[in-house]
Amino acid sequence: MTLDGELEKLGLVRKQALVKSEQARRSILQYLVESDSFNADLRAGKVDISEWGLTARVTDHGTVFHIESKPE
């Protein structure tokens, strides 16, 4: 599944609105952390979350997400 597909589930379709809103990015992050299918796609290199102001690092204990600070 693509990141856009995951975001559509949340009703968040416009990328521009997400990138500008710190609160929206935090909501996305919370959803992604809980999404097994998204985490599997991320580990497989099937998604790129950098355009959303997010980075991720896969560890032996799971996926660690980080929200990049952006001025609003």
HTML snippet that shows the backbone in 3Dmol.js (N, CA, C, O; Angstrom):
<script src="https://3Dmol.org/build/3Dmol-min.js"></script>
<div id="view" style="width:600px;height:400px;position:relative"></div>
<script>
const pdb = `
ATOM      1  N   MET A   1       0.840  -1.178   0.000  1.00  0.00           N
ATOM      2  CA  MET A   1       0.000   0.000   0.000  1.00  0.00           C
ATOM      3  C   MET A   1       0.887   1.245   0.000  1.00  0.00           C
ATOM      4  O   MET A   1       1.959   1.245   0.606  1.00  0.00           O
ATOM      5  N   THR A   2       0.452   2.279  -0.663  1.00  0.00           N
ATOM      6  CA  THR A   2       1.232   3.505  -0.750  1.00  0.00           C
ATOM      7  C   THR A   2       0.907   4.426   0.411  1.00  0.00           C
ATOM      8  O   THR A   2      -0.098   4.255   1.100  1.00  0.00           O
ATOM      9  N   LEU A   3       1.774   5.405   0.616  1.00  0.00           N
ATOM     10  CA  LEU A   3       1.515   6.399   1.655  1.00  0.00           C
ATOM     11  C   LEU A   3       0.233   7.155   1.342  1.00  0.00           C
ATOM     12  O   LEU A   3      -0.558   7.432   2.244  1.00  0.00           O
ATOM     13  N   ASP A   4       0.016   7.493   0.068  1.00  0.00           N
ATOM     14  CA  ASP A   4      -1.219   8.179  -0.305  1.00  0.00           C
ATOM     15  C   ASP A   4      -2.442   7.344   0.062  1.00  0.00           C
ATOM     16  O   ASP A   4      -3.454   7.879   0.516  1.00  0.00           O
ATOM     17  N   GLY A   5      -2.343   6.022  -0.138  1.00  0.00           N
ATOM     18  CA  GLY A   5      -3.449   5.139   0.229  1.00  0.00           C
ATOM     19  C   GLY A   5      -3.708   5.158   1.723  1.00  0.00           C
ATOM     20  O   GLY A   5      -4.858   5.187   2.163  1.00  0.00           O
ATOM     21  N   GLU A   6      -2.643   5.142   2.496  1.00  0.00           N
ATOM     22  CA  GLU A   6      -2.797   5.212   3.954  1.00  0.00           C
ATOM     23  C   GLU A   6      -3.423   6.543   4.365  1.00  0.00           C
ATOM     24  O   GLU A   6      -4.282   6.586   5.246  1.00  0.00           O
ATOM     25  N   LEU A   7      -2.990   7.627   3.723  1.00  0.00           N
ATOM     26  CA  LEU A   7      -3.508   8.939   4.068  1.00  0.00           C
ATOM     27  C   LEU A   7      -4.963   9.093   3.661  1.00  0.00           C
ATOM     28  O   LEU A   7      -5.736   9.758   4.350  1.00  0.00           O
ATOM     29  N   GLU A   8      -5.340   8.482   2.545  1.00  0.00           N
ATOM     30  CA  GLU A   8      -6.733   8.539   2.125  1.00  0.00           C
ATOM     31  C   GLU A   8      -7.633   7.892   3.167  1.00  0.00           C
ATOM     32  O   GLU A   8      -8.758   8.342   3.380  1.00  0.00           O
ATOM     33  N   LYS A   9      -7.149   6.841   3.815  1.00  0.00           N
ATOM     34  CA  LYS A   9      -7.923   6.211   4.880  1.00  0.00           C
ATOM     35  C   LYS A   9      -8.215   7.212   5.993  1.00  0.00           C
ATOM     36  O   LYS A   9      -9.266   7.156   6.630  1.00  0.00           O
ATOM     37  N   LEU A  10      -7.283   8.120   6.218  1.00  0.00           N
ATOM     38  CA  LEU A  10      -7.452   9.126   7.260  1.00  0.00           C
ATOM     39  C   LEU A  10      -8.253  10.321   6.762  1.00  0.00           C
ATOM     40  O   LEU A  10      -8.574  11.219   7.541  1.00  0.00           O
ATOM     41  N   GLY A  11      -8.577  10.341   5.474  1.00  0.00           N
ATOM     42  CA  GLY A  11      -9.289  11.470   4.914  1.00  0.00           C
ATOM     43  C   GLY A  11      -8.373  12.646   4.630  1.00  0.00           C
ATOM     44  O   GLY A  11      -8.843  13.768   4.446  1.00  0.00           O
ATOM     45  N   LEU A  12      -7.067  12.400   4.592  1.00  0.00           N
ATOM     46  CA  LEU A  12      -6.099  13.462   4.334  1.00  0.00           C
ATOM     47  C   LEU A  12      -5.565  13.292   2.924  1.00  0.00           C
ATOM     48  O   LEU A  12      -4.698  12.456   2.673  1.00  0.00           O
ATOM     49  N   VAL A  13      -6.081  14.081   2.021  1.00  0.00           N
ATOM     50  CA  VAL A  13      -5.757  13.891   0.623  1.00  0.00           C
ATOM     51  C   VAL A  13      -4.733  14.912   0.138  1.00  0.00           C
ATOM     52  O   VAL A  13      -3.898  14.585  -0.705  1.00  0.00           O
ATOM     53  N   ARG A  14      -4.778  16.131   0.646  1.00  0.00           N
ATOM     54  CA  ARG A  14      -3.890  17.181   0.151  1.00  0.00           C
ATOM     55  C   ARG A  14      -2.552  17.161   0.864  1.00  0.00           C
ATOM     56  O   ARG A  14      -2.487  17.372   2.075  1.00  0.00           O
ATOM     57  N   LYS A  15      -1.484  16.907   0.121  1.00  0.00           N
ATOM     58  CA  LYS A  15      -0.146  16.864   0.691  1.00  0.00           C
ATOM     59  C   LYS A  15       0.243  18.207   1.285  1.00  0.00           C
ATOM     60  O   LYS A  15       0.861  18.260   2.349  1.00  0.00           O
ATOM     61  N   GLN A  16      -0.110  19.289   0.611  1.00  0.00           N
ATOM     62  CA  GLN A  16       0.295  20.612   1.069  1.00  0.00           C
ATOM     63  C   GLN A  16      -0.218  20.893   2.480  1.00  0.00           C
ATOM     64  O   GLN A  16       0.503  21.470   3.295  1.00  0.00           O
ATOM     65  N   ALA A  17      -1.426  20.500   2.772  1.00  0.00           N
ATOM     66  CA  ALA A  17      -1.996  20.734   4.098  1.00  0.00           C
ATOM     67  C   ALA A  17      -1.223  19.955   5.158  1.00  0.00           C
ATOM     68  O   ALA A  17      -1.022  20.447   6.268  1.00  0.00           O
ATOM     69  N   LEU A  18      -0.796  18.759   4.824  1.00  0.00           N
ATOM     70  CA  LEU A  18      -0.043  17.944   5.778  1.00  0.00           C
ATOM     71  C   LEU A  18       1.322  18.534   6.078  1.00  0.00           C
ATOM     72  O   LEU A  18       1.736  18.621   7.234  1.00  0.00           O
ATOM     73  N   VAL A  19       2.008  18.935   5.033  1.00  0.00           N
ATOM     74  CA  VAL A  19       3.369  19.419   5.197  1.00  0.00           C
ATOM     75  C   VAL A  19       3.393  20.675   6.059  1.00  0.00           C
ATOM     76  O   VAL A  19       4.346  20.891   6.808  1.00  0.00           O
ATOM     77  N   LYS A  20       2.370  21.497   5.964  1.00  0.00           N
ATOM     78  CA  LYS A  20       2.345  22.761   6.693  1.00  0.00           C
ATOM     79  C   LYS A  20       1.914  22.607   8.149  1.00  0.00           C
ATOM     80  O   LYS A  20       2.181  23.493   8.961  1.00  0.00           O
ATOM     81  N   SER A  21       1.277  21.540   8.485  1.00  0.00           N
ATOM     82  CA  SER A  21       0.698  21.415   9.814  1.00  0.00           C
ATOM     83  C   SER A  21       1.458  20.409  10.680  1.00  0.00           C
ATOM     84  O   SER A  21       1.462  19.212  10.397  1.00  0.00           O
ATOM     85  N   GLU A  22       2.084  20.896  11.711  1.00  0.00           N
ATOM     86  CA  GLU A  22       2.799  20.033  12.656  1.00  0.00           C
ATOM     87  C   GLU A  22       1.828  19.050  13.316  1.00  0.00           C
ATOM     88  O   GLU A  22       2.149  17.875  13.493  1.00  0.00           O
ATOM     89  N   GLN A  23       0.653  19.534  13.672  1.00  0.00           N
ATOM     90  CA  GLN A  23      -0.336  18.672  14.307  1.00  0.00           C
ATOM     91  C   GLN A  23      -0.770  17.550  13.360  1.00  0.00           C
ATOM     92  O   GLN A  23      -0.945  16.410  13.790  1.00  0.00           O
ATOM     93  N   ALA A  24      -0.942  17.865  12.090  1.00  0.00           N
ATOM     94  CA  ALA A  24      -1.316  16.839  11.116  1.00  0.00           C
ATOM     95  C   ALA A  24      -0.214  15.802  10.989  1.00  0.00           C
ATOM     96  O   ALA A  24      -0.494  14.605  10.927  1.00  0.00           O
ATOM     97  N   ARG A  25       1.045  16.249  10.950  1.00  0.00           N
ATOM     98  CA  ARG A  25       2.147  15.288  10.855  1.00  0.00           C
ATOM     99  C   ARG A  25       2.182  14.382  12.083  1.00  0.00           C
ATOM    100  O   ARG A  25       2.462  13.189  11.966  1.00  0.00           O
ATOM    101  N   ARG A  26       1.905  14.931  13.235  1.00  0.00           N
ATOM    102  CA  ARG A  26       1.877  14.096  14.443  1.00  0.00           C
ATOM    103  C   ARG A  26       0.744  13.074  14.386  1.00  0.00           C
ATOM    104  O   ARG A  26       0.912  11.937  14.825  1.00  0.00           O
ATOM    105  N   SER A  27      -0.401  13.471  13.852  1.00  0.00           N
ATOM    106  CA  SER A  27      -1.514  12.533  13.694  1.00  0.00           C
ATOM    107  C   SER A  27      -1.159  11.419  12.721  1.00  0.00           C
ATOM    108  O   SER A  27      -1.465  10.251  12.959  1.00  0.00           O
ATOM    109  N   ILE A  28      -0.513  11.791  11.627  1.00  0.00           N
ATOM    110  CA  ILE A  28      -0.069  10.803  10.650  1.00  0.00           C
ATOM    111  C   ILE A  28       0.922   9.844  11.297  1.00  0.00           C
ATOM    112  O   ILE A  28       0.823   8.629  11.123  1.00  0.00           O
ATOM    113  N   LEU A  29       1.862  10.386  12.034  1.00  0.00           N
ATOM    114  CA  LEU A  29       2.876   9.567  12.681  1.00  0.00           C
ATOM    115  C   LEU A  29       2.233   8.550  13.616  1.00  0.00           C
ATOM    116  O   LEU A  29       2.610   7.378  13.613  1.00  0.00           O
ATOM    117  N   GLN A  30       1.277   8.986  14.407  1.00  0.00           N
ATOM    118  CA  GLN A  30       0.600   8.077  15.326  1.00  0.00           C
ATOM    119  C   GLN A  30      -0.092   6.950  14.564  1.00  0.00           C
ATOM    120  O   GLN A  30      -0.030   5.787  14.963  1.00  0.00           O
ATOM    121  N   TYR A  31      -0.747   7.306  13.470  1.00  0.00           N
ATOM    122  CA  TYR A  31      -1.415   6.292  12.660  1.00  0.00           C
ATOM    123  C   TYR A  31      -0.406   5.302  12.071  1.00  0.00           C
ATOM    124  O   TYR A  31      -0.626   4.091  12.101  1.00  0.00           O
ATOM    125  N   LEU A  32       0.693   5.824  11.537  1.00  0.00           N
ATOM    126  CA  LEU A  32       1.682   4.965  10.896  1.00  0.00           C
ATOM    127  C   LEU A  32       2.334   4.011  11.884  1.00  0.00           C
ATOM    128  O   LEU A  32       2.588   2.851  11.561  1.00  0.00           O
ATOM    129  N   VAL A  33       2.601   4.499  13.085  1.00  0.00           N
ATOM    130  CA  VAL A  33       3.226   3.661  14.102  1.00  0.00           C
ATOM    131  C   VAL A  33       2.340   2.450  14.399  1.00  0.00           C
ATOM    132  O   VAL A  33       2.840   1.367  14.701  1.00  0.00           O
ATOM    133  N   GLU A  34       1.017   2.644  14.311  1.00  0.00           N
ATOM    134  CA  GLU A  34       0.081   1.571  14.629  1.00  0.00           C
ATOM    135  C   GLU A  34      -0.286   0.713  13.419  1.00  0.00           C
ATOM    136  O   GLU A  34      -0.997  -0.280  13.573  1.00  0.00           O
ATOM    137  N   SER A  35       0.175   1.066  12.235  1.00  0.00           N
ATOM    138  CA  SER A  35      -0.205   0.369  11.006  1.00  0.00           C
ATOM    139  C   SER A  35       0.830  -0.697  10.634  1.00  0.00           C
ATOM    140  O   SER A  35       1.925  -0.377  10.173  1.00  0.00           O
ATOM    141  N   ASP A  36       0.471  -1.961  10.837  1.00  0.00           N
ATOM    142  CA  ASP A  36       1.385  -3.056  10.504  1.00  0.00           C
ATOM    143  C   ASP A  36       1.679  -3.109   9.012  1.00  0.00           C
ATOM    144  O   ASP A  36       2.818  -3.348   8.610  1.00  0.00           O
ATOM    145  N   SER A  37       0.655  -2.888   8.188  1.00  0.00           N
ATOM    146  CA  SER A  37       0.880  -2.971   6.737  1.00  0.00           C
ATOM    147  C   SER A  37       1.792  -1.846   6.265  1.00  0.00           C
ATOM    148  O   SER A  37       2.637  -2.056   5.395  1.00  0.00           O
ATOM    149  N   PHE A  38       1.626  -0.657   6.831  1.00  0.00           N
ATOM    150  CA  PHE A  38       2.498   0.441   6.421  1.00  0.00           C
ATOM    151  C   PHE A  38       3.929   0.177   6.863  1.00  0.00           C
ATOM    152  O   PHE A  38       4.865   0.414   6.099  1.00  0.00           O
ATOM    153  N   ASN A  39       4.107  -0.301   8.065  1.00  0.00           N
ATOM    154  CA  ASN A  39       5.457  -0.593   8.563  1.00  0.00           C
ATOM    155  C   ASN A  39       6.136  -1.658   7.714  1.00  0.00           C
ATOM    156  O   ASN A  39       7.339  -1.576   7.468  1.00  0.00           O
ATOM    157  N   ALA A  40       5.391  -2.645   7.267  1.00  0.00           N
ATOM    158  CA  ALA A  40       5.965  -3.683   6.398  1.00  0.00           C
ATOM    159  C   ALA A  40       6.404  -3.071   5.067  1.00  0.00           C
ATOM    160  O   ALA A  40       7.480  -3.388   4.561  1.00  0.00           O
ATOM    161  N   ASP A  41       5.566  -2.188   4.496  1.00  0.00           N
ATOM    162  CA  ASP A  41       5.926  -1.522   3.241  1.00  0.00           C
ATOM    163  C   ASP A  41       7.145  -0.634   3.429  1.00  0.00           C
ATOM    164  O   ASP A  41       8.008  -0.568   2.553  1.00  0.00           O
ATOM    165  N   LEU A  42       7.222   0.045   4.557  1.00  0.00           N
ATOM    166  CA  LEU A  42       8.356   0.920   4.834  1.00  0.00           C
ATOM    167  C   LEU A  42       9.647   0.108   4.915  1.00  0.00           C
ATOM    168  O   LEU A  42      10.663   0.480   4.328  1.00  0.00           O
ATOM    169  N   ARG A  43       9.597  -0.986   5.637  1.00  0.00           N
ATOM    170  CA  ARG A  43      10.780  -1.842   5.760  1.00  0.00           C
ATOM    171  C   ARG A  43      11.205  -2.418   4.410  1.00  0.00           C
ATOM    172  O   ARG A  43      12.390  -2.649   4.172  1.00  0.00           O
ATOM    173  N   ALA A  44      10.238  -2.644   3.537  1.00  0.00           N
ATOM    174  CA  ALA A  44      10.533  -3.195   2.213  1.00  0.00           C
ATOM    175  C   ALA A  44      10.984  -2.120   1.227  1.00  0.00           C
ATOM    176  O   ALA A  44      11.312  -2.427   0.081  1.00  0.00           O
ATOM    177  N   GLY A  45      11.001  -0.868   1.665  1.00  0.00           N
ATOM    178  CA  GLY A  45      11.438   0.218   0.800  1.00  0.00           C
ATOM    179  C   GLY A  45      10.411   0.628  -0.237  1.00  0.00           C
ATOM    180  O   GLY A  45      10.766   1.204  -1.265  1.00  0.00           O
ATOM    181  N   LYS A  46       9.134   0.337   0.018  1.00  0.00           N
ATOM    182  CA  LYS A  46       8.080   0.632  -0.950  1.00  0.00           C
ATOM    183  C   LYS A  46       7.487   2.027  -0.796  1.00  0.00           C
ATOM    184  O   LYS A  46       6.717   2.462  -1.652  1.00  0.00           O
ATOM    185  N   VAL A  47       7.830   2.736   0.275  1.00  0.00           N
ATOM    186  CA  VAL A  47       7.264   4.070   0.497  1.00  0.00           C
ATOM    187  C   VAL A  47       8.366   5.070   0.827  1.00  0.00           C
ATOM    188  O   VAL A  47       9.415   4.708   1.359  1.00  0.00           O
ATOM    189  N   ASP A  48       8.110   6.332   0.501  1.00  0.00           N
ATOM    190  CA  ASP A  48       9.033   7.422   0.811  1.00  0.00           C
ATOM    191  C   ASP A  48       8.266   8.441   1.647  1.00  0.00           C
ATOM    192  O   ASP A  48       7.336   9.084   1.159  1.00  0.00           O
ATOM    193  N   ILE A  49       8.659   8.580   2.893  1.00  0.00           N
ATOM    194  CA  ILE A  49       7.926   9.487   3.770  1.00  0.00           C
ATOM    195  C   ILE A  49       8.632  10.821   3.960  1.00  0.00           C
ATOM    196  O   ILE A  49       8.151  11.674   4.706  1.00  0.00           O
ATOM    197  N   SER A  50       9.761  11.010   3.298  1.00  0.00           N
ATOM    198  CA  SER A  50      10.531  12.236   3.508  1.00  0.00           C
ATOM    199  C   SER A  50       9.779  13.487   3.059  1.00  0.00           C
ATOM    200  O   SER A  50       9.925  14.547   3.668  1.00  0.00           O
ATOM    201  N   GLU A  51       8.976  13.374   1.996  1.00  0.00           N
ATOM    202  CA  GLU A  51       8.242  14.546   1.524  1.00  0.00           C
ATOM    203  C   GLU A  51       7.185  15.013   2.528  1.00  0.00           C
ATOM    204  O   GLU A  51       6.661  16.121   2.411  1.00  0.00           O
ATOM    205  N   TRP A  52       6.880  14.182   3.495  1.00  0.00           N
ATOM    206  CA  TRP A  52       5.877  14.527   4.509  1.00  0.00           C
ATOM    207  C   TRP A  52       6.524  15.094   5.773  1.00  0.00           C
ATOM    208  O   TRP A  52       5.841  15.336   6.768  1.00  0.00           O
ATOM    209  N   GLY A  53       7.823  15.300   5.733  1.00  0.00           N
ATOM    210  CA  GLY A  53       8.501  15.807   6.915  1.00  0.00           C
ATOM    211  C   GLY A  53       8.729  14.728   7.953  1.00  0.00           C
ATOM    212  O   GLY A  53       8.887  15.023   9.137  1.00  0.00           O
ATOM    213  N   LEU A  54       8.747  13.476   7.514  1.00  0.00           N
ATOM    214  CA  LEU A  54       8.966  12.358   8.415  1.00  0.00           C
ATOM    215  C   LEU A  54      10.179  11.566   7.955  1.00  0.00           C
ATOM    216  O   LEU A  54      10.447  11.456   6.759  1.00  0.00           O
ATOM    217  N   THR A  55      10.896  11.026   8.903  1.00  0.00           N
ATOM    218  CA  THR A  55      11.954  10.079   8.597  1.00  0.00           C
ATOM    219  C   THR A  55      11.722   8.848   9.462  1.00  0.00           C
ATOM    220  O   THR A  55      11.038   8.920  10.483  1.00  0.00           O
ATOM    221  N   ALA A  56      12.289   7.725   9.055  1.00  0.00           N
ATOM    222  CA  ALA A  56      12.128   6.492   9.831  1.00  0.00           C
ATOM    223  C   ALA A  56      13.408   5.691   9.778  1.00  0.00           C
ATOM    224  O   ALA A  56      14.144   5.714   8.792  1.00  0.00           O
ATOM    225  N   ARG A  57      13.649   4.994  10.846  1.00  0.00           N
ATOM    226  CA  ARG A  57      14.817   4.108  10.929  1.00  0.00           C
ATOM    227  C   ARG A  57      14.307   2.777  11.461  1.00  0.00           C
ATOM    228  O   ARG A  57      13.656   2.723  12.504  1.00  0.00           O
ATOM    229  N   VAL A  58      14.602   1.721  10.747  1.00  0.00           N
ATOM    230  CA  VAL A  58      14.170   0.389  11.156  1.00  0.00           C
ATOM    231  C   VAL A  58      15.245  -0.201  12.061  1.00  0.00           C
ATOM    232  O   VAL A  58      16.418  -0.260  11.693  1.00  0.00           O
ATOM    233  N   THR A  59      14.833  -0.634  13.241  1.00  0.00           N
ATOM    234  CA  THR A  59      15.757  -1.242  14.193  1.00  0.00           C
ATOM    235  C   THR A  59      15.308  -2.679  14.477  1.00  0.00           C
ATOM    236  O   THR A  59      14.271  -3.122  13.982  1.00  0.00           O
ATOM    237  N   ASP A  60      16.081  -3.385  15.260  1.00  0.00           N
ATOM    238  CA  ASP A  60      15.700  -4.747  15.657  1.00  0.00           C
ATOM    239  C   ASP A  60      14.439  -4.743  16.517  1.00  0.00           C
ATOM    240  O   ASP A  60      13.763  -5.766  16.631  1.00  0.00           O
ATOM    241  N   HIS A  61      14.123  -3.615  17.114  1.00  0.00           N
ATOM    242  CA  HIS A  61      12.980  -3.528  18.021  1.00  0.00           C
ATOM    243  C   HIS A  61      11.753  -2.914  17.366  1.00  0.00           C
ATOM    244  O   HIS A  61      10.716  -2.778  18.015  1.00  0.00           O
ATOM    245  N   GLY A  62      11.850  -2.540  16.088  1.00  0.00           N
ATOM    246  CA  GLY A  62      10.718  -1.940  15.392  1.00  0.00           C
ATOM    247  C   GLY A  62      11.149  -0.723  14.591  1.00  0.00           C
ATOM    248  O   GLY A  62      12.338  -0.500  14.365  1.00  0.00           O
ATOM    249  N   THR A  63      10.183   0.047  14.174  1.00  0.00           N
ATOM    250  CA  THR A  63      10.452   1.239  13.369  1.00  0.00           C
ATOM    251  C   THR A  63      10.418   2.466  14.258  1.00  0.00           C
ATOM    252  O   THR A  63       9.474   2.667  15.022  1.00  0.00           O
ATOM    253  N   VAL A  64      11.462   3.290  14.154  1.00  0.00           N
ATOM    254  CA  VAL A  64      11.538   4.534  14.911  1.00  0.00           C
ATOM    255  C   VAL A  64      11.272   5.682  13.937  1.00  0.00           C
ATOM    256  O   VAL A  64      12.020   5.880  12.980  1.00  0.00           O
ATOM    257  N   PHE A  65      10.202   6.434  14.192  1.00  0.00           N
ATOM    258  CA  PHE A  65       9.846   7.562  13.347  1.00  0.00           C
ATOM    259  C   PHE A  65      10.330   8.857  13.981  1.00  0.00           C
ATOM    260  O   PHE A  65      10.446   8.959  15.203  1.00  0.00           O
ATOM    261  N   HIS A  66      10.607   9.833  13.147  1.00  0.00           N
ATOM    262  CA  HIS A  66      11.025  11.154  13.619  1.00  0.00           C
ATOM    263  C   HIS A  66      10.306  12.206  12.781  1.00  0.00           C
ATOM    264  O   HIS A  66      10.236  12.091  11.557  1.00  0.00           O
ATOM    265  N   ILE A  67       9.778  13.223  13.437  1.00  0.00           N
ATOM    266  CA  ILE A  67       9.138  14.334  12.744  1.00  0.00           C
ATOM    267  C   ILE A  67      10.143  15.459  12.619  1.00  0.00           C
ATOM    268  O   ILE A  67      10.658  15.956  13.621  1.00  0.00           O
ATOM    269  N   GLU A  68      10.427  15.864  11.379  1.00  0.00           N
ATOM    270  CA  GLU A  68      11.334  16.979  11.151  1.00  0.00           C
ATOM    271  C   GLU A  68      10.607  18.271  11.493  1.00  0.00           C
ATOM    272  O   GLU A  68       9.445  18.449  11.129  1.00  0.00           O
ATOM    273  N   SER A  69      11.281  19.159  12.183  1.00  0.00           N
ATOM    274  CA  SER A  69      10.674  20.440  12.523  1.00  0.00           C
ATOM    275  C   SER A  69      10.641  21.325  11.289  1.00  0.00           C
ATOM    276  O   SER A  69      11.639  21.489  10.589  1.00  0.00           O
ATOM    277  N   LYS A  70       9.472  21.890  11.044  1.00  0.00           N
ATOM    278  CA  LYS A  70       9.313  22.823   9.925  1.00  0.00           C
ATOM    279  C   LYS A  70       8.589  24.052  10.453  1.00  0.00           C
ATOM    280  O   LYS A  70       7.638  23.929  11.225  1.00  0.00           O
ATOM    281  N   PRO A  71       9.031  25.236  10.044  1.00  0.00           N
ATOM    282  CA  PRO A  71       8.318  26.432  10.480  1.00  0.00           C
ATOM    283  C   PRO A  71       6.917  26.476   9.893  1.00  0.00           C
ATOM    284  O   PRO A  71       6.710  26.126   8.731  1.00  0.00           O
ATOM    285  N   GLU A  72       5.957  26.907  10.704  1.00  0.00           N
ATOM    286  CA  GLU A  72       4.576  26.981  10.231  1.00  0.00           C
ATOM    287  C   GLU A  72       4.225  28.383   9.831  1.00  0.00           C
ATOM    288  O   GLU A  72       3.099  28.641   9.405  1.00  0.00           O
TER     289      GLU A  72
END
`;
const viewer = $3Dmol.createViewer("view");
viewer.addModel(pdb, "pdb");
viewer.setStyle({}, {cartoon: {color: "spectrum"}});
viewer.zoomTo();
viewer.render();
</script>
